[in-house]
Amino acid sequence: MKFKIIINYKSVRECYMAINPMIRKILYGFIGTSLAMSIVFYCFHQIVFSAAFFLFIFAIIIENQFIMRHDTKMMMDKIEDLTHTNELWGEIVFEESALKVIPYGNTESEYSMEYSRFKDFYILKHYCVFGDKRKIEKGLTQETIIIDKTVLTEADMHSLISLIHEKMPQVKVHEKERKNN
């Protein structure tokens, strides 16, 4: 059974943007309050206070959008770095409540690891799993999952390997150190 692990860019972005509704509600609350306060200040001829309050809220909105775009770009860069030099087998799917690695041709042999949807960027650092075709050609089987130790803590790696052994006992797990370029 081959694993072709594909980072689903759309799923990662959707997972990250899942916090948007909450942020939007807060921002809409700020905007509504700022407009109301601006009108009140304006009615009492406090134009300076009105403008300052509105500009303050506008700055918060702009900063929030900038931070979200920056964090999303960091995630995408991390994914590209991890996948650039490897031909990958299997599929990694980022969902709202779990990270799943699904081997092609055997969707029942999947494992999930719970995580907070607010920490998905760190999931990329902690749970990136991939198969390296060159290593497979050098003697490892096509059922081997290669784990990059440089993006895993020891505890995370132990949990991940335990899950793989439990859910996919036919799969061999190989740990590798990433060479610095």
Residue frames relative to the residue before (quaternion, step in Angstrom):
aa qw qx qy qz dx dy dz
M 1.0000 0.0000 0.0000 0.0000 0.00 0.00 0.00
K 0.2782 -0.7634 0.5608 0.1593 3.58 -0.77 1.00
F 0.2237 -0.7229 0.6321 0.1668 3.51 -1.23 0.58
K 0.0143 -0.7621 0.6468 0.0266 3.54 -0.81 0.91
I 0.1230 -0.8262 0.5485 0.0388 3.55 -0.14 1.28
I 0.0307 -0.7994 0.5983 -0.0450 3.52 -0.58 1.20
I 0.3233 -0.7014 0.5931 0.2274 3.55 -0.89 0.89
N 0.2780 -0.7689 0.5566 0.1475 3.55 -0.64 1.12
Y 0.3254 -0.7889 0.4887 0.1814 3.56 -0.08 1.31
K 0.6582 0.5220 -0.3149 0.4417 3.57 0.89 -0.95
S 0.6631 0.5092 -0.3090 0.4533 3.59 0.94 -0.90
V 0.6352 0.5225 -0.3345 0.4601 3.58 1.00 -0.80
R 0.6677 0.4968 -0.3038 0.4638 3.55 0.90 -0.93
E 0.6529 0.5082 -0.3198 0.4618 3.59 0.95 -0.86
C 0.6287 0.5318 -0.3320 0.4601 3.56 1.02 -0.80
Y 0.6727 0.4928 -0.2968 0.4653 3.55 0.91 -0.95
M 0.7148 0.4570 -0.2601 0.4611 3.55 0.92 -0.92
A 0.4367 0.7048 -0.4590 0.3193 3.61 1.25 -0.04
I 0.6338 0.5214 -0.3469 0.4539 3.58 1.16 -0.43
N 0.4533 0.7315 -0.4244 0.2817 3.59 1.25 -0.27
P 0.6384 0.5332 -0.3705 0.4134 3.66 0.80 -0.82
M 0.6564 0.4991 -0.3181 0.4677 3.59 0.95 -0.83
I 0.6583 0.5007 -0.3108 0.4684 3.57 0.93 -0.92
R 0.6417 0.5365 -0.3260 0.4407 3.56 0.98 -0.88
K 0.6406 0.5253 -0.3336 0.4499 3.59 0.94 -0.87
I 0.6534 0.5047 -0.3136 0.4690 3.57 0.96 -0.88
L 0.6743 0.4966 -0.2971 0.4588 3.57 0.90 -0.94
Y 0.6477 0.5052 -0.3289 0.4660 3.58 0.96 -0.82
G 0.6142 0.5355 -0.3446 0.4662 3.56 1.09 -0.68
F 0.6496 0.5077 -0.3059 0.4761 3.56 0.98 -0.88
I 0.6651 0.5077 -0.3125 0.4497 3.57 0.89 -0.92
G 0.6560 0.5118 -0.3094 0.4605 3.56 0.91 -0.92
T 0.6626 0.4981 -0.2989 0.4729 3.55 0.94 -0.92
S 0.6660 0.5107 -0.3141 0.4437 3.56 0.92 -0.89
L 0.6472 0.5065 -0.3266 0.4668 3.58 0.97 -0.78
A 0.6495 0.5127 -0.3168 0.4637 3.56 0.95 -0.88
M 0.6831 0.4752 -0.2908 0.4723 3.58 0.88 -0.94
S 0.6164 0.5458 -0.3474 0.4488 3.58 1.06 -0.74
I 0.6542 0.5044 -0.3077 0.4721 3.57 0.98 -0.87
V 0.6474 0.5139 -0.3208 0.4625 3.58 0.96 -0.90
F 0.6662 0.4918 -0.3062 0.4696 3.59 0.87 -0.94
Y 0.6521 0.5237 -0.3169 0.4472 3.57 0.99 -0.88
C 0.6395 0.5344 -0.3198 0.4508 3.57 1.01 -0.85
F 0.7287 0.3743 -0.2285 0.5260 3.56 1.09 -0.66
H 0.5292 -0.6825 0.3713 0.3409 3.56 1.27 0.57
Q 0.4642 0.6391 -0.4710 0.3928 3.55 1.09 0.76
I 0.0412 -0.8590 0.5102 0.0023 3.55 0.73 1.13
V 0.6279 0.5454 -0.3437 0.4360 3.60 0.99 -0.78
F 0.6659 0.4849 -0.3015 0.4801 3.59 0.91 -0.91
S 0.6308 0.5484 -0.3260 0.4416 3.55 1.00 -0.87
A 0.6925 0.4701 -0.2744 0.4734 3.58 0.83 -0.99
A 0.6529 0.5239 -0.3166 0.4461 3.59 0.94 -0.89
F 0.6551 0.5142 -0.3113 0.4577 3.58 0.94 -0.89
F 0.6705 0.4976 -0.2977 0.4628 3.56 0.92 -0.93
L 0.6563 0.5092 -0.3122 0.4609 3.61 0.96 -0.83
F 0.6044 0.5585 -0.3442 0.4519 3.58 1.09 -0.73
I 0.6784 0.4745 -0.2848 0.4833 3.58 0.88 -0.94
F 0.6297 0.5363 -0.3301 0.4549 3.58 0.99 -0.83
A 0.6420 0.5251 -0.3164 0.4605 3.60 1.01 -0.82
I 0.6244 0.5341 -0.3361 0.4604 3.60 1.01 -0.78
I 0.6552 0.5160 -0.3107 0.4559 3.58 0.94 -0.91
I 0.6692 0.5004 -0.3007 0.4598 3.58 0.86 -0.97
E 0.6552 0.5145 -0.3149 0.4549 3.59 0.91 -0.90
N 0.6397 0.5347 -0.3205 0.4496 3.58 0.97 -0.88
Q 0.6663 0.4935 -0.3024 0.4702 3.60 0.90 -0.91
F 0.6410 0.5257 -0.3249 0.4553 3.60 0.99 -0.81
I 0.6612 0.5085 -0.3064 0.4587 3.59 0.91 -0.93
M 0.6601 0.5075 -0.3186 0.4529 3.60 0.91 -0.88
R 0.6581 0.4988 -0.3163 0.4670 3.59 0.93 -0.84
H 0.6516 0.5237 -0.3120 0.4515 3.58 0.98 -0.89
D 0.6725 0.4943 -0.2973 0.4637 3.60 0.90 -0.93
T 0.6354 0.5216 -0.3296 0.4642 3.57 1.01 -0.80
K 0.6449 0.5129 -0.3196 0.4678 3.60 0.98 -0.84
M 0.6255 0.5329 -0.3390 0.4580 3.60 1.01 -0.78
M 0.6419 0.5214 -0.3241 0.4593 3.58 0.97 -0.84
M 0.6797 0.4947 -0.2942 0.4547 3.55 0.85 -0.98
D 0.6359 0.5262 -0.3265 0.4606 3.59 1.01 -0.80
K 0.6409 0.5260 -0.3190 0.4591 3.57 1.01 -0.84
I 0.6428 0.5188 -0.3193 0.4645 3.57 0.97 -0.88
E 0.6740 0.5010 -0.2996 0.4527 3.56 0.85 -0.99
D 0.6330 0.5328 -0.3313 0.4535 3.59 1.03 -0.77
L 0.7007 0.4767 -0.2703 0.4568 3.56 0.94 -0.89
T 0.7610 0.3865 -0.2083 0.4777 3.58 1.05 -0.66
H 0.4726 0.7357 -0.4166 0.2489 3.58 1.22 -0.37
T 0.8077 0.3084 -0.1471 0.4804 3.59 0.79 -0.97
N 0.6934 0.4723 -0.2740 0.4702 3.60 1.20 0.07
E 0.2952 -0.6775 0.6308 0.2367 3.53 -1.19 0.60
L 0.2031 -0.8519 0.4806 0.0460 3.53 -0.48 1.21
W 0.1731 -0.7882 0.5869 0.0657 3.55 -1.09 0.79
G 0.7120 0.3818 -0.3164 0.4973 3.61 -0.76 1.07
E 0.3356 -0.7490 0.5229 0.2303 3.61 -1.09 -0.18
I 0.1787 -0.7463 0.6309 0.1148 3.55 -0.94 0.92
V 0.0586 -0.7959 0.6026 0.0042 3.56 -0.76 1.02
F 0.2130 -0.7594 0.6028 0.1204 3.55 -0.81 1.01
E 0.0204 -0.7958 0.6050 -0.0153 3.56 -0.65 1.10
E 0.7241 -0.4573 0.2861 0.4298 3.54 -1.30 0.18
S 0.8222 0.2425 -0.1117 0.5027 3.59 0.92 -0.82
A 0.8189 0.1577 -0.0744 0.5468 3.61 1.15 -0.16
L 0.3203 -0.6754 0.6234 0.2292 3.50 -1.34 0.41
K 0.0599 -0.8179 0.5723 0.0052 3.58 -0.66 1.06
V 0.1509 -0.7257 0.6589 0.1283 3.52 -1.12 0.71
I 0.0744 -0.8229 0.5631 -0.0163 3.55 -0.50 1.22
P 0.2783 -0.7581 0.5600 0.1850 3.62 -0.54 1.08
Y 0.5052 -0.6504 0.4699 0.3176 3.56 -0.94 0.86
G 0.7986 0.2886 -0.2270 0.4769 3.56 -1.07 0.81
N 0.7836 0.1841 -0.1159 0.5819 3.60 1.22 -0.05
T 0.0225 -0.8631 0.5046 0.0017 3.57 0.58 1.14
E 0.5777 0.5802 -0.3939 0.4177 3.61 1.20 -0.25
S 0.6671 0.4605 -0.3010 0.5023 3.59 1.16 -0.50
E 0.3383 0.7232 -0.5288 0.2881 3.54 0.36 1.20
Y 0.1589 -0.7664 0.6059 0.1426 3.54 -1.17 0.38
S 0.2194 -0.7677 0.5913 0.1135 3.51 -1.21 0.54
M 0.0865 -0.7659 0.6325 0.0763 3.52 -1.15 0.56
E 0.4066 -0.7340 0.4881 0.2401 3.55 -0.65 1.11
Y 0.1169 0.7731 -0.6214 0.0498 3.54 -1.14 0.59
S 0.5522 -0.5975 0.4635 0.3509 3.52 -1.25 0.35
R 0.4622 -0.6954 0.4687 0.2882 3.58 -0.81 0.93
F 0.6133 0.5455 -0.3551 0.4475 3.58 1.22 -0.27
K 0.7130 0.4235 -0.2433 0.5031 3.60 1.25 -0.20
D 0.2749 0.8250 -0.4766 0.1291 3.58 1.19 0.31
F 0.5749 0.5735 -0.3983 0.4265 3.61 1.07 -0.51
Y 0.6818 0.4741 -0.2914 0.4748 3.57 0.99 -0.81
I 0.5423 0.5881 -0.4053 0.4424 3.58 1.18 -0.43
L 0.6177 0.5382 -0.3495 0.4546 3.57 0.99 -0.76
K 0.6890 0.4659 -0.2881 0.4746 3.58 0.98 -0.78
H 0.7480 0.4388 -0.2280 0.4426 3.58 0.98 -0.78
Y 0.8307 0.2318 -0.0748 0.5006 3.58 0.96 -0.78
C 0.3118 0.7277 -0.5518 0.2621 3.60 0.85 0.89
V 0.0145 -0.7950 0.6035 -0.0602 3.54 -0.62 1.18
F 0.1256 0.8165 -0.5568 0.0868 3.58 -0.82 0.84
G 0.3604 -0.6970 0.5761 0.2289 3.52 -1.28 0.45
D 0.2333 -0.7782 0.5728 0.1085 3.56 -0.94 0.88
K 0.4083 -0.7512 0.4600 0.2396 3.59 -0.40 1.23
R 0.6321 0.5441 -0.3485 0.4278 3.60 0.96 -0.78
K 0.6587 0.4873 -0.3145 0.4793 3.59 0.97 -0.82
I 0.6218 0.5414 -0.3447 0.4488 3.58 1.02 -0.79
E 0.6644 0.5090 -0.3000 0.4577 3.59 0.96 -0.87
K 0.6800 0.4833 -0.2891 0.4695 3.60 1.16 -0.51
G 0.8029 -0.3338 0.1475 0.4714 3.59 1.12 0.46
L 0.5887 0.5361 -0.3974 0.4562 3.59 1.14 -0.33
T 0.5088 -0.6594 0.4507 0.3213 3.58 -1.04 0.67
Q 0.6058 -0.5578 0.4220 0.3792 3.53 -1.29 0.26
E 0.6277 0.5059 -0.3468 0.4793 3.57 1.27 -0.03
T 0.4844 0.6652 -0.4274 0.3745 3.56 1.25 0.34
I 0.1686 -0.7401 0.6408 0.1152 3.54 -1.02 0.84
I 0.1961 -0.7804 0.5855 0.0991 3.55 -0.81 1.00
I 0.1808 -0.7991 0.5698 0.0639 3.55 -0.73 1.10
D 0.3441 -0.7311 0.5556 0.1960 3.55 -0.83 1.01
K 0.3225 -0.7945 0.4837 0.1757 3.58 -0.30 1.27
T 0.6056 0.5916 -0.3670 0.3855 3.58 1.13 -0.49
V 0.7299 0.3673 -0.2530 0.5180 3.60 1.20 -0.22
L 0.6581 0.4717 -0.3073 0.5000 3.58 1.27 0.29
T 0.3591 -0.6544 0.6053 0.2764 3.54 -1.13 0.64
E 0.6534 -0.5146 0.3631 0.4200 3.60 -1.19 0.38
A 0.6623 0.5072 -0.3098 0.4562 3.59 0.94 -0.89
D 0.6502 0.5129 -0.3132 0.4649 3.57 0.97 -0.88
M 0.6631 0.5084 -0.3109 0.4529 3.56 0.94 -0.89
H 0.6304 0.5262 -0.3342 0.4627 3.58 0.99 -0.80
S 0.6577 0.5068 -0.3057 0.4659 3.59 0.94 -0.90
L 0.6678 0.5143 -0.2947 0.4502 3.53 0.94 -0.95
I 0.6679 0.4919 -0.3006 0.4708 3.59 0.91 -0.91
S 0.6263 0.5345 -0.3351 0.4579 3.59 1.01 -0.78
L 0.6548 0.5094 -0.3081 0.4655 3.56 0.98 -0.87
I 0.6500 0.5104 -0.3213 0.4624 3.58 0.94 -0.86
H 0.6688 0.4968 -0.3054 0.4612 3.60 0.90 -0.89
E 0.6675 0.5028 -0.2983 0.4611 3.57 1.04 -0.79
K 0.7829 0.3643 -0.1760 0.4726 3.57 0.77 -1.06
M 0.7927 0.1499 -0.0697 0.5867 3.58 1.11 -0.65
P 0.0812 -0.8594 0.5024 0.0491 3.61 0.53 1.14
Q 0.6213 0.5584 -0.3460 0.4270 3.60 1.16 -0.48
V 0.6348 0.5571 -0.3199 0.4294 3.57 1.25 -0.33
K 0.2968 -0.7318 0.5868 0.1790 3.55 -0.96 0.92
V 0.2429 -0.7656 0.5798 0.1369 3.55 -1.04 0.76
H 0.0635 -0.7929 0.6060 -0.0070 3.54 -0.79 1.05
E 0.2369 -0.7707 0.5763 0.1332 3.58 -0.81 1.00
K 0.0062 -0.8045 0.5939 0.0049 3.55 -0.98 0.75
E 0.3733 -0.6801 0.5819 0.2440 3.50 -1.23 0.59
R 0.3782 -0.7132 0.5362 0.2467 3.57 -0.88 0.88
K 0.3651 -0.7206 0.5472 0.2190 3.56 -0.89 0.96
N 0.4150 -0.6900 0.5298 0.2664 3.56 -0.98 0.84
N 0.3624 -0.7394 0.5286 0.2060 3.56 -0.91 0.96
